[in-house]
Amino acid sequence: MLTKEQIVRAAVEVLDAEGVNGLNIRRLGTHLGSAASAMYYHVKSKDRLVVLAADHVFGEIPLPDTAFGWREAAASLARGAYAMVVRHYWLIPAMSTHLIYGPNKARFDEQSLTIYESAGFTQADADQAAATVLMFVIGAAQGQAAQAAWQAHLRRNGADADIELQGITAEMLAVAQTLPRLRARIDSAAITPPGDPFEFGLHTLLSGLESRIHSPTSSAS
């Protein structure tokens, strides 16, 4: 007998391959060998299924404790969230059109608040810190997620993603070559690969948050 868990897992597979626009409950039912009525018994709508799938992938994020210090725990949680969003590129557009909630998202939020409160943040500042780091993670993953979404769009339309990417890359390089700073970075990248912008940003953000822990004006600013 088909279960809600099976439906949600299958939905995640479709979303990973085709994005939100490629998800269809009736077609998913056919893929699972189930009647549409059985699908709708467990999941009332496509929107509800997207929310369930989004909560499901939040459950993939390891939840560290604070035994090795709040900064290491915060960094570990952020890295896990970043890796999850990159794996499931459709989550970013889904979050722009759906309110994502559920037990896995709640556990993630609870652990995030626990980490920042253990560092000495007030309740209000812990809320702000958790939200700020999550916004950074989503923003940092945007580039890779956008490329994956674009490739899924090409697949749905029968285009060759590799050929399309080569053409666009050539156009981007041609534009960049006309500007001195971008041209210098293109030339230097062949000699010295750039560092990891996610790790740079995460370190900088956590250092900034750490400076606020004992600031007397942190809650008011």
Accessible surface in RSA format (square Angstrom, percent):
REM  Atomic radii and reference values for relative SASA: ProtOr
REM  Chains: A
REM  Algorithm: Lee & Richards
REM  Probe-radius: 1.40
REM  Slices: 20
REM RES _ NUM      All-atoms   Total-Side   Main-Chain    Non-polar    All polar
REM                ABS   REL    ABS   REL    ABS   REL    ABS   REL    ABS   REL
RES MET A   1   210.14 108.8 135.29  89.5  74.86 178.2 112.23  95.4  97.92 129.7
RES LEU A   2    31.38  17.5  20.00  14.3  11.38  28.6  22.13  15.5   9.26  24.9
RES THR A   3    63.25  45.0  61.86  62.7   1.39   3.3  59.96  80.5   3.28   5.0
RES LYS A   4    89.87  43.8  87.15  53.5   2.73   6.5  44.49  40.0  45.38  48.3
RES GLU A   5    83.52  48.0  78.93  59.7   4.60  10.9  45.91  88.8  37.62  30.7
RES GLN A   6    88.59  49.5  84.16  61.5   4.43  10.5  27.99  59.6  60.59  46.0
RES ILE A   7     0.06   0.0   0.06   0.0   0.00   0.0   0.06   0.0   0.00   0.0
RES VAL A   8     7.40   4.9   7.40   6.7   0.00   0.0   7.40   6.4   0.00   0.0
RES ARG A   9   131.61  55.3 129.16  65.8   2.45   5.8  40.27  55.0  91.34  55.4
RES ALA A  10     7.18   6.6   4.55   7.0   2.63   6.0   6.23   8.8   0.95   2.5
RES ALA A  11     0.00   0.0   0.00   0.0   0.00   0.0   0.00   0.0   0.00   0.0
RES VAL A  12    12.11   8.0  12.11  11.0   0.00   0.0  12.11  10.5   0.00   0.0
RES GLU A  13   112.73  64.7 104.52  79.1   8.20  19.5  42.17  81.6  70.55  57.6
RES VAL A  14    31.24  20.6  27.87  25.2   3.37   8.1  31.21  27.1   0.03   0.1
RES LEU A  15     0.00   0.0   0.00   0.0   0.00   0.0   0.00   0.0   0.00   0.0
RES ASP A  16    48.71  34.1  37.42  37.2  11.28  26.7  19.64  46.2  29.07  29.0
RES ALA A  17    48.19  44.3  41.08  63.4   7.11  16.2  46.63  65.7   1.56   4.1
RES GLU A  18    55.73  32.0  55.73  42.2   0.00   0.0  12.87  24.9  42.87  35.0
RES GLY A  19     5.63   6.9   0.00   N/A   5.63   6.9   5.63  15.5   0.00   0.0
RES VAL A  20    31.76  20.9  27.64  25.0   4.12   9.9  27.64  24.0   4.12  11.2
RES ASN A  21   123.92  85.5  95.85  92.6  28.07  67.6  17.34  41.7 106.58 103.0
RES GLY A  22     3.96   4.9   0.00   N/A   3.96   4.9   3.80  10.4   0.16   0.4
RES LEU A  23     4.00   2.2   0.18   0.1   3.82   9.6   0.21   0.2   3.79  10.2
RES ASN A  24    72.62  50.1  68.79  66.5   3.83   9.2  10.34  24.9  62.28  60.2
RES ILE A  25     7.06   4.0   3.27   2.4   3.79   9.1   3.27   2.4   3.79  10.3
RES ARG A  26   150.51  63.2 145.93  74.4   4.58  10.9  52.66  72.0  97.85  59.3
RES ARG A  27   131.60  55.3 126.19  64.3   5.41  12.9  66.63  91.1  64.97  39.4
RES LEU A  28     4.25   2.4   0.82   0.6   3.42   8.6   3.64   2.6   0.61   1.6
RES GLY A  29     0.22   0.3   0.00   N/A   0.22   0.3   0.22   0.6   0.00   0.0
RES THR A  30   109.03  77.5  91.05  92.3  17.98  42.8  69.20  93.0  39.83  60.2
RES HIS A  31   129.24  70.6  97.37  67.7  31.87  81.5  66.79  68.8  62.45  72.7
RES LEU A  32    54.98  30.6  26.84  19.2  28.14  70.7  31.69  22.3  23.29  62.7
RES GLY A  33    71.82  88.6   0.00   N/A  71.82  88.6  36.75 100.8  35.07  78.5
RES SER A  34    23.94  20.2   8.08  10.8  15.86  36.5  12.31  26.2  11.63  16.3
RES ALA A  35    65.73  60.4  47.19  72.8  18.55  42.2  58.30  82.1   7.43  19.7
RES ALA A  36    27.55  25.3  19.17  29.6   8.38  19.1  19.57  27.6   7.98  21.1
RES SER A  37    87.25  73.7  70.18  93.7  17.06  39.3  56.36 120.0  30.88  43.3
RES ALA A  38    36.56  33.6  29.69  45.8   6.87  15.6  36.56  51.5   0.00   0.0
RES MET A  39     0.40   0.2   0.40   0.3   0.00   0.0   0.40   0.3   0.00   0.0
RES TYR A  40    79.32  37.0  76.68  43.6   2.64   6.9  52.50  39.5  26.82  33.1
RES TYR A  41   155.25  72.5 139.67  79.5  15.58  40.5  96.39  72.4  58.86  72.6
RES HIS A  42    39.32  21.5  27.83  19.3  11.49  29.4  19.58  20.2  19.74  23.0
RES VAL A  43     0.67   0.4   0.14   0.1   0.52   1.3   0.67   0.6   0.00   0.0
RES LYS A  44   149.28  72.8 132.11  81.1  17.16  40.9  98.09  88.3  51.18  54.5
RES SER A  45    45.43  38.4  42.94  57.3   2.49   5.7  36.20  77.1   9.23  12.9
RES LYS A  46    70.70  34.5  66.12  40.6   4.58  10.9  43.10  38.8  27.60  29.4
RES ASP A  47    86.79  60.8  85.60  85.2   1.19   2.8  20.66  48.6  66.12  65.9
RES ARG A  48    83.04  34.9  78.93  40.2   4.10   9.8  33.14  45.3  49.90  30.2
RES LEU A  49     0.18   0.1   0.18   0.1   0.00   0.0   0.18   0.1   0.00   0.0
RES VAL A  50     0.30   0.2   0.30   0.3   0.00   0.0   0.30   0.3   0.00   0.0
RES VAL A  51    12.56   8.3  12.56  11.4   0.00   0.0  12.56  10.9   0.00   0.0
RES LEU A  52    29.10  16.2  26.16  18.7   2.94   7.4  26.30  18.5   2.80   7.5
RES ALA A  53     0.00   0.0   0.00   0.0   0.00   0.0   0.00   0.0   0.00   0.0
RES ALA A  54     0.00   0.0   0.00   0.0   0.00   0.0   0.00   0.0   0.00   0.0
RES ASP A  55    10.74   7.5  10.74  10.7   0.00   0.0   1.49   3.5   9.25   9.2
RES HIS A  56    38.60  21.1  33.73  23.4   4.87  12.5  14.36  14.8  24.25  28.2
RES VAL A  57     0.00   0.0   0.00   0.0   0.00   0.0   0.00   0.0   0.00   0.0
RES PHE A  58     4.90   2.5   3.03   1.9   1.87   4.9   3.03   1.8   1.87   5.4
RES GLY A  59    44.22  54.5   0.00   N/A  44.22  54.5  14.61  40.1  29.62  66.3
RES GLU A  60    69.62  40.0  44.46  33.6  25.16  59.9  36.22  70.0  33.40  27.3
RES ILE A  61     6.55   3.7   0.00   0.0   6.55  15.8   0.53   0.4   6.02  16.3
RES PRO A  62    92.36  67.3  80.24  73.1  12.12  44.1  92.06  76.0   0.30   1.9
RES LEU A  63    77.78  43.3  45.15  32.3  32.63  82.0  45.61  32.0  32.17  86.6
RES PRO A  64    27.33  19.9  15.65  14.3  11.68  42.5  27.27  22.5   0.05   0.3
RES ASP A  65    94.11  65.9  83.92  83.5  10.19  24.1  35.76  84.2  58.35  58.2
RES THR A  66    46.20  32.9  34.43  34.9  11.77  28.0   5.16   6.9  41.03  62.0
RES ALA A  67    81.33  74.8  37.12  57.3  44.21 100.6  50.51  71.1  30.82  81.6
RES PHE A  68   179.42  89.8 151.09  93.6  28.33  73.7 158.96  96.4  20.46  58.6
RES GLY A  69    34.86  43.0   0.00   N/A  34.86  43.0  32.79  90.0   2.07   4.6
RES TRP A  70    32.66  13.1  28.54  13.8   4.12   9.7  20.49  10.9  12.17  19.7
RES ARG A  71    61.18  25.7  59.67  30.4   1.51   3.6  31.66  43.3  29.52  17.9
RES GLU A  72    91.28  52.4  86.77  65.6   4.51  10.7  36.90  71.4  54.38  44.4
RES ALA A  73     3.11   2.9   0.29   0.4   2.82   6.4   2.54   3.6   0.56   1.5
RES ALA A  74     1.86   1.7   0.00   0.0   1.86   4.2   0.80   1.1   1.06   2.8
RES ALA A  75     7.73   7.1   7.73  11.9   0.00   0.0   7.73  10.9   0.00   0.0
RES SER A  76    39.40  33.3  33.25  44.4   6.15  14.2  10.99  23.4  28.42  39.8
RES LEU A  77     7.40   4.1   7.40   5.3   0.00   0.0   7.40   5.2   0.00   0.0
RES ALA A  78     3.46   3.2   0.04   0.1   3.42   7.8   3.04   4.3   0.42   1.1
RES ARG A  79    94.73  39.8  91.17  46.5   3.56   8.5  43.66  59.7  51.07  31.0
RES GLY A  80    13.22  16.3   0.00   N/A  13.22  16.3  11.09  30.4   2.13   4.8
RES ALA A  81     1.27   1.2   1.27   2.0   0.00   0.0   1.27   1.8   0.00   0.0
RES TYR A  82    40.38  18.9  40.38  23.0   0.00   0.0  27.61  20.8  12.77  15.7
RES ALA A  83    43.11  39.6  37.75  58.3   5.36  12.2  42.39  59.7   0.72   1.9
RES MET A  84     0.45   0.2   0.45   0.3   0.00   0.0   0.45   0.4   0.00   0.0
RES VAL A  85     4.00   2.6   4.00   3.6   0.00   0.0   4.00   3.5   0.00   0.0
RES VAL A  86    41.94  27.6  32.27  29.2   9.67  23.3  32.32  28.1   9.62  26.1
RES ARG A  87   122.90  51.6 100.40  51.2  22.50  53.6  68.77  94.0  54.14  32.8
RES HIS A  88    10.14   5.5  10.14   7.0   0.00   0.0   9.90  10.2   0.24   0.3
RES TYR A  89    10.36   4.8  10.09   5.7   0.27   0.7  10.09   7.6   0.27   0.3
RES TRP A  90     0.25   0.1   0.25   0.1   0.00   0.0   0.25   0.1   0.00   0.0
RES LEU A  91     0.18   0.1   0.18   0.1   0.00   0.0   0.18   0.1   0.00   0.0
RES ILE A  92    22.96  13.1  20.54  15.3   2.42   5.8  20.76  15.0   2.20   6.0
RES PRO A  93    60.32  44.0  54.28  49.5   6.04  22.0  59.26  48.9   1.05   6.5
RES ALA A  94     0.40   0.4   0.00   0.0   0.40   0.9   0.40   0.6   0.00   0.0
RES MET A  95    56.38  29.2  34.07  22.5  22.31  53.1  33.54  28.5  22.84  30.3
RES SER A  96    89.68  75.8  49.16  65.6  40.52  93.3  49.37 105.1  40.31  56.5
RES THR A  97   104.35  74.2  67.08  68.0  37.28  88.8  72.06  96.8  32.29  48.8
RES HIS A  98    29.79  16.3  16.89  11.7  12.90  33.0  23.22  23.9   6.57   7.6
RES LEU A  99   156.42  87.1 149.10 106.7   7.31  18.4 150.70 105.8   5.72  15.4
RES ILE A 100    23.38  13.3   3.63   2.7  19.75  47.6   3.63   2.6  19.75  53.6
RES TYR A 101   128.90  60.2 126.00  71.7   2.90   7.5  95.51  71.8  33.39  41.2
RES GLY A 102    19.45  24.0   0.00   N/A  19.45  24.0  14.80  40.6   4.65  10.4
RES PRO A 103    85.79  62.5  77.85  71.0   7.94  28.9  85.26  70.4   0.53   3.3
RES ASN A 104    30.84  21.3  27.99  27.0   2.85   6.9   0.84   2.0  30.00  29.0
RES LYS A 105    28.35  13.8  28.35  17.4   0.00   0.0   7.37   6.6  20.98  22.4
RES ALA A 106    57.12  52.5  48.46  74.8   8.66  19.7  53.68  75.6   3.44   9.1
RES ARG A 107   126.25  53.0 122.84  62.6   3.40   8.1  56.19  76.8  70.06  42.5
RES PHE A 108    10.55   5.3  10.39   6.4   0.16   0.4  10.39   6.3   0.16   0.5
RES ASP A 109    49.94  35.0  48.29  48.1   1.65   3.9  22.85  53.8  27.09  27.0
RES GLU A 110   113.43  65.1 111.43  84.3   2.00   4.8  40.94  79.2  72.49  59.2
RES GLN A 111    33.84  18.9  33.63  24.6   0.20   0.5   1.40   3.0  32.44  24.6
RES SER A 112     7.66   6.5   7.66  10.2   0.00   0.0   2.14   4.6   5.52   7.7
RES LEU A 113    53.73  29.9  53.70  38.4   0.03   0.1  53.73  37.7   0.00   0.0
RES THR A 114    61.98  44.1  56.17  56.9   5.80  13.8  47.29  63.5  14.69  22.2
RES ILE A 115     0.03   0.0   0.03   0.0   0.00   0.0   0.03   0.0   0.00   0.0
RES TYR A 116     3.21   1.5   3.21   1.8   0.00   0.0   1.09   0.8   2.12   2.6
RES GLU A 117    80.38  46.1  65.86  49.8  14.51  34.6  18.48  35.7  61.89  50.5
RES SER A 118    65.98  55.8  22.25  29.7  43.73 100.7  34.45  73.4  31.53  44.2
RES ALA A 119    16.90  15.5   0.00   0.0  16.90  38.5   3.14   4.4  13.76  36.5
RES GLY A 120    43.66  53.8   0.00   N/A  43.66  53.8  26.65  73.1  17.01  38.1
RES PHE A 121    12.85   6.4   1.97   1.2  10.88  28.3   3.21   1.9   9.64  27.6
RES THR A 122    69.74  49.6  60.06  60.9   9.68  23.1  68.90  92.6   0.84   1.3
RES GLN A 123   136.79  76.5 128.25  93.7   8.55  20.3  33.33  70.9 103.46  78.5
RES ALA A 124    57.54  52.9  49.75  76.8   7.79  17.7  54.51  76.8   3.04   8.0
RES ASP A 125    11.04   7.7   9.64   9.6   1.40   3.3   3.02   7.1   8.03   8.0
RES ALA A 126     0.00   0.0   0.00   0.0   0.00   0.0   0.00   0.0   0.00   0.0
RES ASP A 127    71.28  49.9  65.00  64.7   6.28  14.9  27.49  64.7  43.79  43.7
RES GLN A 128   122.21  68.3 120.89  88.3   1.32   3.2  33.58  71.5  88.63  67.2
RES ALA A 129     1.26   1.2   0.42   0.7   0.83   1.9   0.86   1.2   0.39   1.0
RES ALA A 130    16.08  14.8  11.87  18.3   4.21   9.6  12.20  17.2   3.88  10.3
RES ALA A 131    47.80  43.9  39.35  60.7   8.45  19.2  46.92  66.1   0.88   2.3
RES THR A 132    46.51  33.1  45.58  46.2   0.93   2.2  28.95  38.9  17.56  26.5
RES VAL A 133     9.94   6.5   9.94   9.0   0.00   0.0   9.94   8.6   0.00   0.0
RES LEU A 134    31.60  17.6  29.40  21.0   2.20   5.5  31.16  21.9   0.44   1.2
RES MET A 135   125.57  65.0 115.76  76.6   9.81  23.4  77.14  65.6  48.43  64.2
RES PHE A 136    51.55  25.8  41.33  25.6  10.22  26.6  50.58  30.7   0.97   2.8
RES VAL A 137     1.30   0.9   1.30   1.2   0.00   0.0   1.30   1.1   0.00   0.0
RES ILE A 138    38.01  21.6  38.01  28.3   0.00   0.0  38.01  27.4   0.00   0.0
RES GLY A 139    46.95  57.9   0.00   N/A  46.95  57.9  33.05  90.7  13.90  31.1
RES ALA A 140    37.21  34.2   6.95  10.7  30.26  68.8  19.50  27.5  17.70  46.9
RES ALA A 141     0.00   0.0   0.00   0.0   0.00   0.0   0.00   0.0   0.00   0.0
RES GLN A 142    81.67  45.7  81.67  59.7   0.00   0.0  39.50  84.1  42.17  32.0
RES GLY A 143    51.98  64.1   0.00   N/A  51.98  64.1  41.87 114.9  10.11  22.6
RES GLN A 144    94.97  53.1  85.49  62.5   9.48  22.6  39.27  83.6  55.70  42.2
RES ALA A 145     2.80   2.6   2.09   3.2   0.71   1.6   2.36   3.3   0.44   1.2
RES ALA A 146    47.77  43.9  37.18  57.4  10.59  24.1  43.48  61.2   4.29  11.4
RES GLN A 147    84.64  47.3  78.52  57.4   6.12  14.6  20.27  43.1  64.37  48.8
RES ALA A 148    26.22  24.1  23.71  36.6   2.51   5.7  24.85  35.0   1.38   3.6
RES ALA A 149    36.48  33.5  31.25  48.2   5.24  11.9  32.13  45.3   4.35  11.5
RES TRP A 150    65.73  26.4  59.74  28.9   5.99  14.1  50.56  27.0  15.17  24.6
RES GLN A 151    46.61  26.1  46.61  34.1   0.00   0.0   2.63   5.6  43.97  33.4
RES ALA A 152     0.70   0.6   0.60   0.9   0.10   0.2   0.60   0.8   0.10   0.3
RES HIS A 153    91.31  49.9  91.31  63.5   0.00   0.0  55.61  57.3  35.70  41.5
RES LEU A 154    18.32  10.2  18.32  13.1   0.00   0.0  18.32  12.9   0.00   0.0
RES ARG A 155   127.54  53.6 106.63  54.4  20.92  49.8  66.32  90.6  61.23  37.1
RES ARG A 156    90.37  37.9  49.42  25.2  40.94  97.5  34.70  47.4  55.67  33.7
RES ASN A 157    99.95  68.9  65.25  63.1  34.69  83.5  27.51  66.2  72.44  70.0
RES GLY A 158    72.07  88.9   0.00   N/A  72.07  88.9  36.76 100.9  35.32  79.1
RES ALA A 159    37.01  34.0  17.89  27.6  19.12  43.5  26.00  36.6  11.02  29.2
RES ASP A 160    75.93  53.2  62.26  62.0  13.66  32.3  28.53  67.1  47.40  47.3
RES ALA A 161    20.35  18.7  15.75  24.3   4.61  10.5  15.75  22.2   4.61  12.2
RES ASP A 162    98.54  69.0  95.58  95.1   2.96   7.0  21.09  49.6  77.45  77.2
RES ILE A 163   115.26  65.6 112.02  83.5   3.23   7.8 112.02  80.7   3.23   8.8
RES GLU A 164    74.11  42.5  69.51  52.6   4.60  10.9   7.36  14.2  66.74  54.5
RES LEU A 165    59.47  33.1  59.47  42.5   0.00   0.0  59.47  41.8   0.00   0.0
RES GLN A 166   124.48  69.6 114.15  83.4  10.33  24.6  43.77  93.2  80.71  61.2
RES GLY A 167    36.92  45.5   0.00   N/A  36.92  45.5  34.98  96.0   1.94   4.3
RES ILE A 168    65.63  37.3  65.14  48.5   0.49   1.2  65.14  46.9   0.49   1.3
RES THR A 169    56.15  39.9  56.15  56.9   0.00   0.0  45.89  61.6  10.26  15.5
RES ALA A 170    60.38  55.5  49.51  76.4  10.87  24.7  55.45  78.1   4.94  13.1
RES GLU A 171   117.81  67.6 112.88  85.4   4.93  11.7  42.55  82.3  75.26  61.4
RES MET A 172   124.94  64.7 116.53  77.1   8.41  20.0 105.50  89.7  19.44  25.8
RES LEU A 173    80.12  44.6  79.93  57.2   0.18   0.5  80.12  56.3   0.00   0.0
RES ALA A 174    62.25  57.2  48.66  75.1  13.60  30.9  56.50  79.6   5.76  15.2
RES VAL A 175    97.92  64.4  94.56  85.6   3.36   8.1  97.81  85.0   0.11   0.3
RES ALA A 176    14.76  13.6  14.20  21.9   0.56   1.3  14.62  20.6   0.14   0.4
RES GLN A 177    71.42  39.9  65.35  47.8   6.07  14.4  32.18  68.5  39.23  29.8
RES THR A 178    99.71  70.9  71.15  72.1  28.56  68.1  69.32  93.1  30.39  45.9
RES LEU A 179    88.96  49.5  88.96  63.6   0.00   0.0  88.96  62.5   0.00   0.0
RES PRO A 180    79.83  58.2  75.37  68.7   4.45  16.2  75.67  62.5   4.16  25.8
RES ARG A 181   178.11  74.8 176.11  89.8   2.00   4.8  60.95  83.3 117.16  71.0
RES LEU A 182    84.20  46.9  83.43  59.7   0.77   1.9  83.60  58.7   0.60   1.6
RES ARG A 183    93.79  39.4  93.79  47.8   0.00   0.0  23.53  32.2  70.26  42.6
RES ALA A 184    54.87  50.5  45.24  69.8   9.63  21.9  51.84  73.0   3.03   8.0
RES ARG A 185   148.78  62.5 145.20  74.0   3.57   8.5  57.03  77.9  91.75  55.6
RES ILE A 186    51.90  29.5  41.13  30.6  10.77  26.0  45.31  32.6   6.59  17.9
RES ASP A 187    83.56  58.5  72.17  71.8  11.38  26.9  33.89  79.8  49.67  49.5
RES SER A 188    53.68  45.4  51.13  68.2   2.55   5.9  39.45  84.0  14.23  19.9
RES ALA A 189    45.63  42.0  33.45  51.6  12.18  27.7  35.31  49.7  10.32  27.3
RES ALA A 190    95.39  87.7  51.19  79.0  44.20 100.6  63.48  89.4  31.91  84.5
RES ILE A 191   147.70  84.0 120.78  90.0  26.92  64.9 125.04  90.0  22.66  61.5
RES THR A 192    93.16  66.3  86.37  87.6   6.79  16.2  62.74  84.3  30.42  46.0
RES PRO A 193   103.12  75.2  90.77  82.7  12.35  44.9  91.22  75.3  11.91  74.0
RES PRO A 194   111.40  81.2  83.34  76.0  28.06 102.0  94.06  77.7  17.34 107.8
RES GLY A 195    64.44  79.5   0.00   N/A  64.44  79.5  43.18 118.5  21.26  47.6
RES ASP A 196    83.12  58.2  65.12  64.8  18.00  42.6  32.06  75.5  51.06  50.9
RES PRO A 197   108.92  79.4  96.73  88.2  12.20  44.3 102.94  85.0   5.98  37.2
RES PHE A 198    11.65   5.8   9.17   5.7   2.48   6.4  11.03   6.7   0.62   1.8
RES GLU A 199    61.15  35.1  59.07  44.7   2.07   4.9  37.50  72.5  23.64  19.3
RES PHE A 200   153.69  76.9 145.69  90.2   8.00  20.8 152.71  92.6   0.98   2.8
RES GLY A 201    16.41  20.2   0.00   N/A  16.41  20.2  14.27  39.2   2.14   4.8
RES LEU A 202     2.30   1.3   2.30   1.6   0.00   0.0   2.30   1.6   0.00   0.0
RES HIS A 203   115.26  63.0 111.57  77.6   3.69   9.4  74.93  77.2  40.33  46.9
RES THR A 204    73.42  52.2  67.67  68.6   5.74  13.7  64.04  86.0   9.38  14.2
RES LEU A 205    38.66  21.5  33.20  23.7   5.47  13.7  38.43  27.0   0.23   0.6
RES LEU A 206     3.55   2.0   3.55   2.5   0.00   0.0   3.55   2.5   0.00   0.0
RES SER A 207    40.71  34.4  33.62  44.9   7.09  16.3  29.09  62.0  11.62  16.3
RES GLY A 208    37.39  46.1   0.00   N/A  37.39  46.1  34.99  96.0   2.41   5.4
RES LEU A 209    17.47   9.7  16.75  12.0   0.72   1.8  16.75  11.8   0.72   1.9
RES GLU A 210    74.50  42.8  67.83  51.3   6.67  15.9  20.07  38.8  54.43  44.4
RES SER A 211    85.49  72.2  53.18  71.0  32.31  74.4  51.05 108.7  34.44  48.3
RES ARG A 212    83.43  35.0  83.06  42.3   0.37   0.9  28.12  38.4  55.31  33.5
RES ILE A 213    22.09  12.6   7.03   5.2  15.06  36.3   7.42   5.3  14.66  39.8
RES HIS A 214   164.39  89.8 134.78  93.7  29.62  75.8 100.35 103.4  64.04  74.5
RES SER A 215    38.14  32.2  25.77  34.4  12.37  28.5  17.33  36.9  20.81  29.2
RES PRO A 216   135.88  99.0  93.00  84.8  42.88 155.9 105.83  87.4  30.06 186.8
RES THR A 217    85.89  61.1  84.65  85.8   1.24   3.0  65.20  87.6  20.69  31.3
RES SER A 218     7.53   6.4   5.69   7.6   1.84   4.2   1.10   2.3   6.43   9.0
RES SER A 219    64.42  54.4  37.90  50.6  26.52  61.1  34.11  72.6  30.31  42.5
RES ALA A 220    98.13  90.2  56.60  87.4  41.53  94.5  66.60  93.8  31.53  83.5
RES SER A 221   100.72  85.1  37.98  50.7  62.75 144.5  73.12 155.7  27.60  38.7
END  Absolute sums over single chains surface
CHAIN  1 A    12686.7      10309.9       2376.7       7815.9       4870.8
END  Absolute sums over all chains
TOTAL         12686.7      10309.9       2376.7       7815.9       4870.8
